[in-house]
Amino acid sequence: MPVVTINLPKQKCRFLALTPGALGKVVAYANDRATLLKKAKKAGVDKPVIMPVLDPRSRYIF
Amino acid sequence: MPRAEYPFYSFQTPTDACRVYLPIRLSNPKTGSSTDIEMALVDTGADSCVIPGSLAGALGHNLKHKAIRPSPTLGINGTHVDTYGHTFRLELLGPDAETVVWSNDRTVIDCIEAEVPILLGTQDFLANFKITIDYPAQKVVLQWPSTTSKKP
């Protein structure tokens, strides 16, 4: 099963809005959910999939 | 036995660390308000799920309501973190991130003040599934007994 690769915007952000569906593309980004939803709606996506961004240059341990 | 198969996700390039996210939706059983579809991080090392307080607030929960006693929880580095248990309906969506395949109508989930990704931990989520994280095949497979399946 191929890895789903998500292209991050150049600007740093905490959340992405993806089009619905497993292979969604990024339609908006923001640092908080409220702004993200507004931007997604403006982009024509009323019910986006919300993805928290993890910095690809960092390694995380939880 | 019902099953669902999900891909791994990475940011920027497939050579980045691949991470296991699952699409979920949370709602407040009291108010009926629900989140959009959220990608939640699977954390097999976490004893329980964690939700950011901002999200709990958006669903009508008062994070630090006087009736909610904070329970002491430890981060992996031993740091004390106050968590506040609130009741949610938790729905797992299928790989299409649209169809609900499993749900738990009422579960108390720990919420914290910090703006963290939603973490799916053991006691209140992963324990319901046989979960196979197949790194060579880059997929995660969830299976659950049909008798305990809570598909709506």
Backbone of each chain as ProteinMPNN parsed JSONL, in Angstrom:
{"seq_chain_A": "MPVVTINLPKQKCRFLALTPGALGKVVAYANDRATLLKKAKKAGVDKPVIMPVLDPRSRYIF", "coords_chain_A": {"N_chain_A": [[0.864, -1.188, 0.0], [0.729, 2.143, -0.963], [2.542, 4.87, 0.573], [0.891, 7.713, 1.813], [1.706, 10.788, 0.775], [2.012, 13.982, 1.996], [2.052, 17.21, 0.895], [3.613, 19.868, 2.324], [2.79, 23.316, 2.98], [4.892, 26.21, 2.219], [5.019, 27.968, 4.291], [5.221, 27.78, 7.84], [2.975, 25.818, 9.761], [0.317, 24.655, 11.904], [-1.851, 23.095, 11.381], [-3.469, 21.294, 8.756], [-5.903, 21.417, 6.157], [-7.516, 18.928, 4.469], [-8.838, 17.636, 1.396], [-11.834, 15.686, 1.472], [-11.63, 12.102, 1.738], [-9.311, 9.394, 1.3], [-6.96, 10.012, -0.039], [-6.55, 12.725, 0.132], [-6.003, 16.143, -0.888], [-4.098, 19.066, 0.034], [-5.949, 21.831, 1.022], [-6.026, 24.048, 2.587], [-4.253, 25.856, 5.152], [-3.343, 26.519, 8.574], [-2.835, 27.961, 11.851], [-4.62, 27.441, 13.8], [-7.715, 25.722, 14.497], [-10.141, 27.048, 13.958], [-9.563, 29.153, 12.166], [-8.558, 27.612, 10.132], [-10.803, 26.171, 9.255], [-12.368, 28.229, 8.245], [-10.761, 29.09, 6.114], [-10.73, 26.769, 4.577], [-13.383, 26.557, 3.859], [-13.626, 28.799, 2.317], [-12.092, 27.97, 0.242], [-13.763, 26.241, -0.89], [-14.278, 23.829, 0.343], [-16.3, 22.382, 2.486], [-16.41, 20.442, 4.47], [-13.682, 19.545, 5.579], [-10.889, 17.237, 5.97], [-9.061, 17.194, 8.874], [-5.719, 17.646, 9.609], [-3.125, 17.295, 11.873], [0.017, 18.928, 11.843], [3.185, 17.491, 11.717], [6.499, 18.325, 12.102], [8.541, 17.703, 9.375], [11.274, 17.804, 9.505], [11.985, 17.162, 11.97], [12.389, 14.705, 14.566], [10.118, 12.783, 16.372], [9.319, 11.872, 19.709], [7.033, 10.223, 21.728]], "CA_chain_A": [[0.0, 0.0, 0.0], [1.639, 3.297, -1.016], [2.46, 5.886, 1.622], [0.257, 8.959, 1.377], [2.627, 11.893, 1.037], [1.294, 15.257, 2.058], [2.953, 18.321, 0.623], [3.4, 20.967, 3.251], [3.014, 24.66, 2.441], [6.21, 26.727, 2.612], [4.875, 28.617, 5.595], [4.994, 26.836, 8.943], [1.601, 25.835, 10.257], [0.052, 23.54, 12.823], [-2.932, 22.238, 10.879], [-3.81, 21.3, 7.333], [-7.226, 20.926, 5.776], [-7.413, 18.082, 3.275], [-10.117, 17.274, 0.785], [-12.289, 14.389, 1.993], [-11.116, 10.94, 1.006], [-8.031, 8.951, 1.847], [-5.822, 10.612, -0.726], [-6.897, 14.137, 0.059], [-4.943, 17.126, -1.115], [-4.164, 20.185, 0.963], [-6.707, 22.974, 0.505], [-5.816, 25.206, 3.455], [-3.405, 25.627, 6.329], [-3.496, 27.563, 9.598], [-2.301, 27.57, 13.159], [-5.709, 27.035, 14.697], [-8.781, 25.035, 13.767], [-11.196, 27.959, 13.503], [-9.074, 29.806, 10.943], [-8.422, 26.565, 9.114], [-12.121, 25.852, 8.701], [-12.779, 29.373, 7.43], [-9.981, 29.062, 4.866], [-11.161, 25.614, 3.778], [-14.701, 26.888, 3.307], [-13.358, 29.768, 1.25], [-11.542, 27.195, -0.877], [-14.832, 25.404, -1.431], [-14.391, 22.537, 1.025], [-17.054, 22.635, 3.724], [-16.096, 19.439, 5.497], [-12.336, 19.017, 5.3], [-10.238, 16.346, 6.926], [-8.072, 18.02, 9.559], [-4.495, 16.884, 9.892], [-2.103, 18.048, 12.608], [1.297, 18.852, 11.147], [4.404, 17.171, 12.447], [7.61, 18.877, 11.328], [9.271, 16.593, 8.748], [12.709, 17.892, 9.797], [12.204, 16.756, 13.358], [11.95, 13.369, 14.962], [9.263, 12.917, 17.543], [9.113, 10.747, 20.618], [5.857, 10.571, 22.527]], "C_chain_A": [[0.902, 1.24, 0.0], [1.419, 4.266, 0.148], [1.77, 7.127, 1.044], [1.18, 10.106, 1.776], [1.88, 13.215, 0.963], [2.293, 16.385, 1.88], [2.635, 19.497, 1.528], [3.545, 22.305, 2.546], [4.372, 25.187, 2.917], [6.155, 27.353, 3.996], [4.609, 27.568, 6.671], [3.56, 26.931, 9.435], [1.387, 24.61, 11.137], [-1.005, 22.581, 12.289], [-3.073, 22.378, 9.363], [-5.255, 20.866, 7.175], [-7.061, 20.16, 4.475], [-8.797, 17.869, 2.697], [-10.538, 15.912, 1.341], [-11.796, 13.236, 1.116], [-9.706, 10.649, 1.455], [-6.831, 9.622, 1.19], [-6.036, 12.111, -0.897], [-5.712, 15.042, -0.21], [-5.167, 18.325, -0.2], [-4.932, 21.342, 0.332], [-6.514, 24.221, 1.363], [-4.867, 24.825, 4.582], [-3.576, 26.783, 7.292], [-2.897, 27.049, 10.9], [-3.385, 27.243, 14.176], [-6.871, 26.515, 13.858], [-9.821, 25.994, 13.194], [-10.793, 28.643, 12.193], [-8.992, 28.801, 9.804], [-9.766, 26.283, 8.44], [-12.638, 26.985, 7.819], [-12.072, 29.337, 6.071], [-10.444, 27.914, 3.958], [-12.499, 25.913, 3.108], [-14.534, 27.847, 2.132], [-12.826, 29.053, 0.005], [-12.562, 26.213, -1.445], [-14.974, 24.045, -0.776], [-15.052, 22.774, 2.386], [-16.692, 21.666, 4.84], [-14.73, 18.819, 5.227], [-11.923, 17.955, 6.317], [-9.097, 17.156, 7.551], [-6.888, 17.175, 9.987], [-3.539, 17.757, 10.703], [-0.748, 17.862, 11.938], [2.402, 18.455, 12.123], [5.564, 17.59, 11.544], [8.431, 17.751, 10.704], [10.767, 16.63, 9.023], [13.025, 17.46, 11.226], [11.798, 15.309, 13.558], [11.174, 13.522, 16.253], [9.335, 11.664, 18.396], [7.972, 11.133, 21.539], [5.882, 9.803, 23.835]], "O_chain_A": [[1.754, 1.374, 0.878], [0.304, 4.458, 0.634], [2.047, 7.53, -0.086], [1.404, 10.36, 2.96], [1.204, 13.512, -0.022], [3.263, 16.495, 2.63], [1.534, 20.047, 1.5], [4.338, 22.427, 1.611], [4.935, 24.684, 3.889], [7.111, 27.281, 4.769], [3.878, 26.602, 6.452], [3.001, 28.024, 9.512], [2.17, 23.66, 11.115], [-1.059, 21.415, 12.68], [-2.826, 23.437, 8.786], [-5.768, 20.059, 7.95], [-6.528, 20.685, 3.498], [-9.8, 17.915, 3.41], [-9.686, 15.078, 1.647], [-11.581, 13.392, -0.085], [-8.992, 11.533, 1.929], [-5.787, 9.776, 1.824], [-5.734, 12.681, -1.946], [-4.58, 14.757, 0.181], [-6.277, 18.565, 0.276], [-4.602, 21.782, -0.77], [-6.805, 25.331, 0.917], [-4.699, 23.653, 4.919], [-3.912, 27.895, 6.886], [-2.514, 25.886, 11.029], [-3.087, 26.813, 15.29], [-6.993, 26.824, 12.673], [-10.323, 25.789, 12.089], [-11.573, 28.706, 11.242], [-9.319, 29.111, 8.658], [-9.851, 26.171, 7.217], [-13.261, 26.747, 6.785], [-12.693, 29.526, 5.025], [-10.538, 28.066, 2.74], [-12.72, 25.569, 1.947], [-15.199, 27.727, 1.103], [-13.075, 29.471, -1.126], [-12.262, 25.45, -2.364], [-15.707, 23.191, -1.275], [-14.432, 23.3, 3.311], [-16.672, 22.036, 6.014], [-14.635, 17.706, 4.711], [-12.533, 17.807, 7.376], [-8.273, 17.731, 6.84], [-7.034, 16.137, 10.633], [-3.181, 18.849, 10.262], [-0.407, 16.758, 11.515], [2.526, 19.02, 13.21], [5.598, 17.244, 10.363], [8.971, 16.918, 11.433], [11.465, 15.638, 8.813], [14.186, 17.403, 11.631], [10.976, 14.765, 12.821], [11.546, 14.31, 17.122], [9.402, 10.546, 17.885], [7.946, 12.243, 22.07], [4.976, 9.953, 24.656]]}, "seq_chain_B": "MPRAEYPFYSFQTPTDACRVYLPIRLSNPKTGSSTDIEMALVDTGADSCVIPGSLAGALGHNLKHKAIRPSPTLGINGTHVDTYGHTFRLELLGPDAETVVWSNDRTVIDCIEAEVPILLGTQDFLANFKITIDYPAQKVVLQWPSTTSKKP", "coords_chain_B": {"N_chain_B": [[-14.761, -11.348, 10.886], [-14.857, -7.917, 11.162], [-12.834, -5.628, 9.289], [-10.392, -3.066, 8.618], [-8.246, -1.294, 6.47], [-5.476, 0.798, 6.379], [-3.436, 3.414, 4.935], [0.029, 4.44, 5.494], [1.191, 7.686, 6.501], [3.105, 10.471, 5.369], [4.993, 13.513, 5.597], [5.873, 15.784, 3.08], [8.064, 14.085, 1.708], [8.213, 10.632, 0.694], [10.296, 9.489, 2.015], [10.532, 10.561, 4.465], [9.844, 10.126, 7.994], [7.42, 7.669, 8.382], [4.128, 7.824, 9.456], [1.498, 6.693, 11.608], [-1.7, 7.363, 11.176], [-5.162, 7.647, 11.959], [-8.443, 8.145, 10.668], [-10.818, 9.902, 12.479], [-13.857, 10.831, 14.222], [-15.115, 13.012, 16.632], [-17.634, 13.512, 19.077], [-19.809, 15.369, 21.246], [-21.818, 13.776, 23.434], [-23.808, 15.007, 24.912], [-24.389, 17.554, 23.821], [-24.473, 17.037, 21.165], [-22.904, 18.17, 19.256], [-20.284, 17.924, 16.854], [-16.924, 17.145, 15.769], [-15.082, 18.004, 12.756], [-13.761, 15.666, 10.406], [-11.006, 14.196, 11.839], [-7.554, 13.591, 11.698], [-5.987, 11.273, 13.595], [-3.288, 10.425, 15.703], [-1.833, 7.275, 16.04], [-0.815, 5.855, 19.03], [0.823, 3.542, 20.394], [2.218, 3.335, 22.709], [0.974, 4.83, 24.576], [-1.09, 4.945, 27.425], [-3.678, 5.809, 27.364], [-6.119, 7.644, 25.399], [-5.639, 11.011, 24.193], [-6.856, 14.28, 24.051], [-6.761, 17.559, 22.715], [-7.475, 20.376, 24.778], [-8.7, 22.552, 23.552], [-10.215, 21.495, 21.524], [-12.028, 19.941, 22.933], [-13.342, 22.018, 24.209], [-14.495, 23.302, 22.018], [-16.458, 21.521, 21.45], [-18.216, 21.904, 23.423], [-17.518, 21.171, 26.0], [-16.431, 22.062, 29.256], [-13.289, 22.493, 29.971], [-11.92, 22.641, 32.514], [-13.958, 22.297, 34.367], [-15.61, 22.63, 37.526], [-16.593, 20.246, 38.508], [-15.029, 18.36, 37.459], [-12.339, 16.48, 38.25], [-8.889, 16.912, 38.05], [-6.787, 14.389, 36.761], [-3.773, 12.899, 37.715], [-1.231, 12.478, 35.401], [1.433, 11.04, 33.578], [3.913, 12.229, 31.363], [6.036, 10.819, 28.802], [8.601, 11.431, 29.541], [8.474, 11.616, 32.223], [7.298, 13.885, 33.138], [4.818, 15.635, 34.929], [1.455, 15.821, 34.027], [-1.596, 17.458, 33.976], [-4.706, 15.985, 33.432], [-8.026, 16.054, 32.136], [-10.96, 14.39, 32.386], [-13.423, 13.893, 29.969], [-16.627, 13.206, 28.459], [-17.118, 11.563, 25.413], [-18.39, 10.739, 22.146], [-16.881, 8.474, 20.097], [-15.914, 8.012, 16.857], [-14.679, 5.8, 14.458], [-13.467, 6.167, 11.239], [-13.595, 4.767, 7.929], [-11.025, 3.802, 5.475], [-11.629, 5.573, 3.473], [-12.134, 7.852, 4.762], [-14.681, 8.726, 5.221], [-16.804, 6.971, 5.687], [-18.345, 5.648, 8.568], [-16.938, 3.125, 10.484], [-16.705, 1.969, 12.922], [-17.713, 2.574, 16.265], [-17.777, 4.162, 19.493], [-20.137, 4.825, 21.766], [-20.159, 6.241, 24.201], [-17.492, 7.386, 25.87], [-15.015, 8.088, 28.255], [-12.572, 10.426, 27.85], [-9.228, 11.533, 28.207], [-8.404, 14.956, 28.434], [-6.236, 17.647, 27.647], [-4.575, 20.786, 28.404], [-2.643, 21.618, 26.577], [-1.925, 22.155, 23.097], [-2.052, 19.566, 21.457], [-1.553, 16.923, 18.994], [-4.343, 14.762, 18.346], [-4.173, 11.882, 20.224], [-4.286, 8.411, 19.925], [-4.664, 6.114, 22.267], [-4.178, 3.17, 24.376], [-6.114, 2.062, 26.44], [-8.711, 3.217, 26.051], [-9.178, 3.029, 23.365], [-7.371, 1.545, 21.434], [-7.39, -0.954, 22.614], [-9.683, -2.164, 21.808], [-9.228, -3.415, 19.446], [-7.665, -5.729, 17.149], [-4.624, -4.914, 16.137], [-2.52, -4.366, 13.45], [0.499, -3.203, 12.669], [2.115, -2.776, 9.924], [5.097, -2.354, 8.929], [6.966, -3.003, 6.762], [5.125, -3.362, 4.641], [3.92, -0.982, 4.736], [1.41, -0.245, 5.929], [-1.521, -0.16, 7.998], [-3.545, -2.349, 9.764], [-6.715, -2.806, 11.042], [-8.685, -4.886, 13.049], [-11.704, -6.11, 14.408], [-13.736, -7.785, 16.829], [-16.829, -9.0, 15.686], [-18.887, -9.182, 17.464], [-18.438, -7.242, 19.315], [-18.429, -5.129, 17.763], [-19.284, -1.861, 17.061], [-20.571, -0.745, 15.021], [-22.57, 1.737, 13.562]], "CA_chain_B": [[-14.307, -10.24, 11.739], [-14.701, -6.703, 10.35], [-11.459, -5.114, 9.234], [-10.154, -1.875, 7.796], [-6.822, -1.195, 6.163], [-5.152, 2.22, 6.174], [-2.052, 3.665, 4.523], [0.853, 5.315, 6.329], [1.254, 9.071, 6.02], [4.346, 11.202, 5.624], [4.958, 14.889, 5.118], [6.864, 16.175, 2.079], [8.583, 13.027, 0.846], [7.967, 9.307, 1.273], [11.442, 9.036, 2.806], [10.362, 11.047, 5.828], [9.275, 9.127, 8.886], [6.019, 7.378, 8.1], [3.381, 7.823, 10.708], [0.218, 5.998, 11.536], [-2.856, 8.174, 11.543], [-6.476, 7.087, 11.626], [-9.475, 9.182, 10.62], [-11.848, 9.744, 13.509], [-14.726, 11.98, 14.488], [-15.521, 13.067, 18.036], [-18.783, 14.371, 19.351], [-20.229, 15.477, 22.638], [-23.147, 13.146, 23.466], [-24.792, 15.899, 25.526], [-24.78, 18.658, 22.935], [-24.62, 16.522, 19.806], [-21.976, 18.809, 18.317], [-19.182, 17.024, 16.515], [-15.788, 17.709, 15.034], [-14.915, 17.513, 11.402], [-12.955, 14.449, 10.458], [-9.674, 14.525, 12.342], [-6.571, 12.521, 11.604], [-5.454, 11.085, 14.943], [-2.048, 9.663, 15.692], [-1.839, 6.041, 16.839], [0.295, 5.859, 19.975], [0.709, 2.262, 21.118], [2.887, 3.465, 24.004], [0.167, 5.649, 25.483], [-2.095, 4.144, 28.131], [-5.03, 6.266, 27.02], [-6.202, 8.673, 24.362], [-5.508, 12.398, 24.643], [-7.486, 15.255, 23.158], [-6.447, 18.92, 23.159], [-8.589, 21.048, 25.445], [-9.403, 23.464, 22.638], [-11.196, 20.71, 20.783], [-13.091, 19.62, 23.899], [-14.098, 23.256, 24.391], [-15.291, 23.556, 20.812], [-17.611, 20.607, 21.468], [-19.103, 22.275, 24.525], [-17.028, 20.761, 27.313], [-15.643, 23.034, 30.01], [-12.114, 21.661, 30.296], [-11.609, 22.589, 33.951], [-15.205, 22.442, 35.138], [-15.352, 22.3, 38.942], [-16.974, 18.859, 38.79], [-14.024, 17.473, 36.856], [-11.085, 16.486, 38.996], [-7.767, 16.536, 37.188], [-6.101, 13.173, 37.19], [-2.343, 13.011, 37.429], [-0.783, 11.638, 34.295], [2.84, 11.302, 33.306], [4.445, 12.165, 30.009], [7.034, 9.756, 28.68], [9.831, 11.856, 30.222], [8.205, 11.701, 33.65], [6.676, 15.165, 33.462], [3.435, 15.554, 35.382], [0.503, 16.542, 33.168], [-2.979, 17.341, 34.447], [-5.67, 15.65, 32.386], [-9.411, 16.232, 32.569], [-11.761, 13.408, 31.648], [-14.732, 14.307, 29.457], [-17.296, 12.131, 27.73], [-17.231, 11.764, 23.967], [-18.668, 9.633, 21.227], [-15.702, 8.381, 19.237], [-16.188, 7.215, 15.651], [-13.571, 5.504, 13.552], [-13.922, 6.14, 9.842], [-12.869, 3.835, 7.071], [-9.917, 4.389, 4.73], [-12.105, 6.687, 2.639], [-12.33, 8.978, 5.693], [-16.067, 9.194, 5.098], [-17.75, 5.992, 6.239], [-18.074, 5.216, 9.946], [-16.836, 1.661, 10.525], [-16.76, 1.527, 14.323], [-17.879, 3.726, 17.162], [-18.024, 3.956, 20.917], [-21.1, 5.894, 22.019], [-19.799, 7.057, 25.368], [-16.22, 7.017, 26.47], [-14.353, 9.221, 28.909], [-11.239, 10.586, 27.266], [-8.411, 12.572, 28.841], [-8.159, 16.175, 27.672], [-5.188, 18.463, 28.276], [-4.566, 22.177, 27.943], [-1.707, 21.815, 25.462], [-2.464, 21.922, 21.751], [-1.35, 18.384, 20.948], [-2.367, 16.122, 18.072], [-5.147, 13.748, 19.038], [-3.437, 10.619, 20.342], [-5.128, 7.236, 20.173], [-3.943, 5.224, 23.165], [-4.599, 1.785, 24.543], [-7.28, 1.642, 27.226], [-10.015, 3.667, 25.572], [-9.358, 2.862, 21.918], [-6.655, 0.452, 20.764], [-7.72, -2.236, 23.239], [-10.854, -2.733, 21.13], [-8.857, -3.912, 18.122], [-6.411, -6.392, 16.811], [-4.02, -3.902, 15.262], [-1.277, -4.803, 12.818], [1.238, -2.101, 12.03], [2.988, -3.529, 9.016], [6.031, -1.361, 8.383], [7.436, -3.33, 5.403], [4.062, -3.137, 3.655], [3.48, 0.406, 4.929], [-0.032, -0.16, 6.135], [-1.997, -0.576, 9.307], [-4.803, -3.092, 9.629], [-7.49, -2.948, 12.271], [-9.749, -5.895, 13.041], [-12.391, -6.093, 15.687], [-14.748, -8.844, 16.877], [-18.127, -8.473, 15.256], [-19.794, -9.117, 18.611], [-18.246, -5.979, 20.012], [-18.446, -4.065, 16.771], [-20.309, -0.881, 17.399], [-20.912, -0.048, 13.784], [-23.945, 2.264, 13.689]], "C_chain_B": [[-14.142, -8.982, 10.873], [-13.256, -6.193, 10.395], [-11.401, -3.857, 8.382], [-8.649, -1.703, 7.66], [-6.497, 0.248, 5.775], [-3.704, 2.376, 5.704], [-1.282, 4.4, 5.621], [0.821, 6.712, 5.705], [2.643, 9.632, 6.276], [4.173, 12.618, 5.098], [6.125, 15.097, 4.156], [7.314, 15.032, 1.178], [8.332, 11.669, 1.504], [9.129, 8.805, 2.116], [11.407, 9.598, 4.223], [9.793, 9.917, 6.681], [7.809, 8.918, 8.54], [5.277, 7.249, 9.415], [2.007, 7.219, 10.509], [-0.886, 6.899, 12.082], [-4.121, 7.397, 11.197], [-7.501, 8.213, 11.605], [-10.559, 8.918, 11.656], [-12.748, 10.974, 13.528], [-15.16, 11.883, 15.944], [-16.774, 13.9, 18.151], [-19.086, 14.346, 20.84], [-21.637, 14.896, 22.729], [-24.216, 14.061, 24.055], [-25.299, 16.949, 24.557], [-25.041, 18.182, 21.507], [-23.65, 17.153, 18.816], [-20.773, 17.886, 18.079], [-18.09, 17.749, 15.752], [-15.932, 17.379, 13.553], [-14.12, 16.218, 11.505], [-11.528, 14.845, 10.823], [-8.758, 13.322, 12.133], [-5.873, 12.426, 12.961], [-4.275, 10.127, 14.892], [-2.171, 8.427, 16.585], [-0.603, 6.042, 17.738], [0.188, 4.613, 20.854], [1.389, 2.316, 22.481], [2.094, 4.275, 25.01], [-0.905, 4.784, 26.135], [-3.514, 4.555, 27.739], [-4.965, 7.323, 25.928], [-6.016, 10.047, 24.992], [-6.098, 13.306, 23.572], [-7.092, 16.649, 23.623], [-7.688, 19.606, 23.729], [-9.377, 21.96, 24.525], [-10.5, 22.722, 21.867], [-12.368, 20.314, 21.687], [-13.976, 20.839, 24.113], [-15.005, 23.544, 23.206], [-16.53, 22.66, 20.757], [-18.521, 20.858, 22.671], [-18.688, 21.795, 25.898], [-16.257, 21.916, 27.947], [-14.45, 22.274, 30.579], [-11.908, 21.508, 31.792], [-12.852, 22.82, 34.798], [-14.976, 21.946, 36.565], [-15.715, 20.853, 39.29], [-15.946, 17.857, 38.244], [-12.727, 17.571, 37.646], [-9.952, 16.099, 38.06], [-7.131, 15.252, 37.679], [-4.642, 13.277, 36.791], [-1.914, 11.997, 36.375], [0.682, 11.989, 34.044], [3.123, 11.257, 31.816], [5.565, 11.148, 29.984], [8.346, 10.126, 29.378], [9.62, 12.051, 31.719], [7.563, 13.003, 34.076], [5.217, 14.959, 33.851], [2.551, 16.409, 34.451], [-0.891, 16.357, 33.761], [-3.887, 17.014, 33.274], [-7.074, 15.727, 32.976], [-10.29, 15.315, 31.721], [-13.118, 13.966, 31.238], [-15.301, 13.199, 28.57], [-17.474, 12.49, 26.257], [-17.845, 10.521, 23.322], [-17.486, 9.626, 20.268], [-16.037, 7.474, 18.052], [-14.903, 7.024, 14.858], [-14.126, 5.44, 12.145], [-13.067, 5.175, 9.044], [-11.753, 4.547, 6.324], [-10.35, 5.524, 3.81], [-12.312, 7.961, 3.457], [-13.74, 9.55, 5.582], [-17.061, 8.26, 5.8], [-17.373, 5.609, 7.662], [-18.04, 3.684, 9.973], [-16.936, 1.11, 11.942], [-17.006, 2.76, 15.169], [-18.083, 3.279, 18.598], [-18.898, 5.129, 21.356], [-20.737, 6.8, 23.184], [-18.487, 6.563, 25.935], [-15.6, 8.265, 27.09], [-12.917, 9.282, 28.411], [-10.512, 11.733, 27.963], [-8.208, 13.748, 27.897], [-7.079, 16.97, 28.401], [-5.18, 19.851, 27.658], [-3.72, 22.358, 26.681], [-2.363, 21.464, 24.127], [-1.68, 20.778, 21.1], [-2.185, 17.738, 19.835], [-3.225, 15.164, 18.884], [-4.332, 12.457, 19.045], [-4.41, 9.496, 20.651], [-4.324, 6.232, 20.986], [-4.67, 3.913, 23.397], [-5.972, 1.595, 25.173], [-8.616, 2.026, 26.594], [-10.163, 3.585, 24.055], [-8.678, 1.595, 21.391], [-7.016, -0.917, 21.328], [-8.934, -2.909, 22.589], [-10.495, -3.484, 19.852], [-7.684, -4.88, 18.17], [-5.775, -5.448, 15.798], [-2.678, -4.415, 14.746], [-0.634, -3.603, 12.149], [2.339, -2.754, 11.211], [3.934, -2.532, 8.34], [6.563, -1.743, 6.997], [6.376, -3.056, 4.337], [3.457, -1.738, 3.776], [1.963, 0.537, 5.021], [-0.366, -0.558, 7.568], [-3.366, -1.221, 9.118], [-5.464, -3.198, 10.997], [-8.548, -4.02, 12.064], [-10.422, -5.857, 14.395], [-13.474, -7.175, 15.673], [-16.108, -8.281, 16.518], [-19.099, -8.366, 16.422], [-19.642, -7.804, 19.373], [-18.212, -4.81, 19.038], [-19.569, -3.122, 17.1], [-20.676, -0.079, 16.168], [-22.362, 0.444, 13.863], [-24.885, 1.699, 12.654]], "O_chain_B": [[-13.349, -8.996, 9.932], [-12.563, -6.317, 11.405], [-12.261, -3.623, 7.533], [-7.888, -1.932, 8.599], [-7.176, 0.839, 4.935], [-2.849, 1.558, 6.041], [-1.879, 4.92, 6.564], [0.468, 6.882, 4.538], [3.279, 9.307, 7.279], [3.311, 12.882, 4.259], [7.236, 14.63, 4.407], [6.975, 15.016, -0.005], [8.248, 11.573, 2.728], [8.992, 7.824, 2.847], [12.168, 9.159, 5.086], [9.328, 8.899, 6.17], [7.048, 9.878, 8.421], [5.761, 6.63, 10.363], [1.44, 7.229, 9.417], [-0.979, 7.152, 13.283], [-4.14, 6.596, 10.263], [-7.439, 9.129, 12.425], [-11.143, 7.835, 11.696], [-12.441, 12.007, 12.933], [-15.526, 10.811, 16.426], [-16.959, 14.873, 17.42], [-18.683, 13.444, 21.575], [-22.567, 15.465, 22.157], [-25.397, 13.915, 23.741], [-26.5, 17.205, 24.481], [-25.742, 18.841, 20.739], [-23.575, 16.725, 17.664], [-20.318, 17.176, 18.976], [-18.304, 18.814, 15.172], [-16.784, 16.586, 13.154], [-13.849, 15.742, 12.608], [-10.928, 15.716, 10.194], [-9.151, 12.179, 12.367], [-5.246, 13.384, 13.415], [-4.271, 9.154, 14.138], [-2.567, 8.528, 17.746], [0.52, 6.21, 17.261], [-0.448, 4.627, 21.908], [1.166, 1.443, 23.319], [2.494, 4.397, 26.168], [-1.552, 3.98, 25.463], [-4.437, 3.741, 27.778], [-3.895, 7.825, 25.584], [-6.217, 10.217, 26.195], [-5.876, 13.129, 22.374], [-7.087, 16.904, 24.827], [-8.798, 19.435, 23.226], [-10.585, 22.126, 24.695], [-11.57, 23.269, 21.602], [-13.529, 20.343, 21.278], [-15.199, 20.725, 24.191], [-16.145, 23.977, 23.374], [-17.52, 22.991, 20.106], [-19.475, 20.116, 22.905], [-19.422, 21.987, 26.868], [-15.531, 22.646, 27.272], [-14.579, 21.514, 31.538], [-11.742, 20.395, 32.292], [-12.785, 23.476, 35.838], [-14.25, 20.977, 36.791], [-15.197, 20.3, 40.26], [-16.004, 16.664, 38.541], [-12.098, 18.629, 37.697], [-10.031, 15.089, 37.36], [-6.958, 15.057, 38.882], [-4.313, 13.687, 35.677], [-2.212, 10.807, 36.475], [1.103, 13.121, 34.279], [2.646, 10.377, 31.099], [5.997, 10.668, 31.032], [9.115, 9.246, 29.763], [10.488, 12.59, 32.407], [7.307, 13.206, 35.263], [4.48, 14.217, 33.201], [2.87, 17.557, 34.142], [-1.317, 15.231, 34.017], [-3.845, 17.685, 32.242], [-7.275, 15.493, 34.168], [-10.352, 15.449, 30.499], [-13.872, 14.456, 32.079], [-14.571, 12.378, 28.015], [-17.924, 13.583, 25.915], [-17.819, 9.422, 23.877], [-17.137, 10.658, 19.695], [-16.399, 6.311, 18.231], [-14.147, 7.967, 14.625], [-15.116, 4.757, 11.88], [-11.958, 4.819, 9.444], [-11.546, 5.747, 6.506], [-9.526, 6.347, 3.412], [-12.627, 9.017, 2.908], [-13.953, 10.738, 5.827], [-18.025, 8.707, 6.421], [-16.218, 5.282, 7.936], [-18.988, 3.027, 9.542], [-17.217, -0.072, 12.138], [-16.563, 3.858, 14.832], [-18.51, 2.156, 18.866], [-18.465, 6.281, 21.326], [-20.989, 8.004, 23.139], [-18.397, 5.438, 26.426], [-15.657, 9.354, 26.518], [-12.154, 8.324, 28.533], [-11.106, 12.767, 28.269], [-7.886, 13.572, 26.722], [-7.019, 16.963, 29.631], [-5.695, 20.073, 26.562], [-4.057, 23.168, 25.817], [-3.234, 20.597, 24.048], [-0.77, 21.002, 20.303], [-3.389, 17.98, 19.745], [-2.857, 14.799, 20.0], [-3.862, 12.0, 18.003], [-5.257, 9.621, 21.536], [-3.419, 5.579, 20.467], [-5.641, 3.587, 22.714], [-6.883, 1.048, 24.551], [-9.554, 1.229, 26.607], [-11.176, 4.029, 23.514], [-9.359, 0.669, 20.949], [-6.959, -1.922, 20.619], [-9.175, -4.096, 22.806], [-11.355, -4.118, 19.241], [-6.849, -4.858, 19.074], [-6.331, -5.214, 14.725], [-1.82, -4.84, 15.518], [-1.163, -3.057, 11.18], [3.35, -3.217, 11.74], [3.603, -1.945, 7.309], [6.611, -0.88, 6.12], [6.696, -2.571, 3.251], [2.578, -1.367, 2.998], [1.333, 1.312, 4.302], [0.424, -1.212, 8.248], [-4.224, -0.7, 8.406], [-4.848, -3.625, 11.974], [-9.22, -4.056, 11.033], [-9.777, -5.598, 15.411], [-14.063, -7.451, 14.628], [-16.492, -7.211, 16.989], [-20.029, -7.56, 16.386], [-20.587, -7.317, 19.993], [-17.997, -3.661, 19.424], [-20.686, -3.55, 17.388], [-21.039, 1.094, 16.248], [-23.269, -0.324, 14.186], [-26.065, 2.047, 12.637]]}, "name": "protein", "num_of_chains": 2, "seq": "MPVVTINLPKQKCRFLALTPGALGKVVAYANDRATLLKKAKKAGVDKPVIMPVLDPRSRYIFMPRAEYPFYSFQTPTDACRVYLPIRLSNPKTGSSTDIEMALVDTGADSCVIPGSLAGALGHNLKHKAIRPSPTLGINGTHVDTYGHTFRLELLGPDAETVVWSNDRTVIDCIEAEVPILLGTQDFLANFKITIDYPAQKVVLQWPSTTSKKP"}
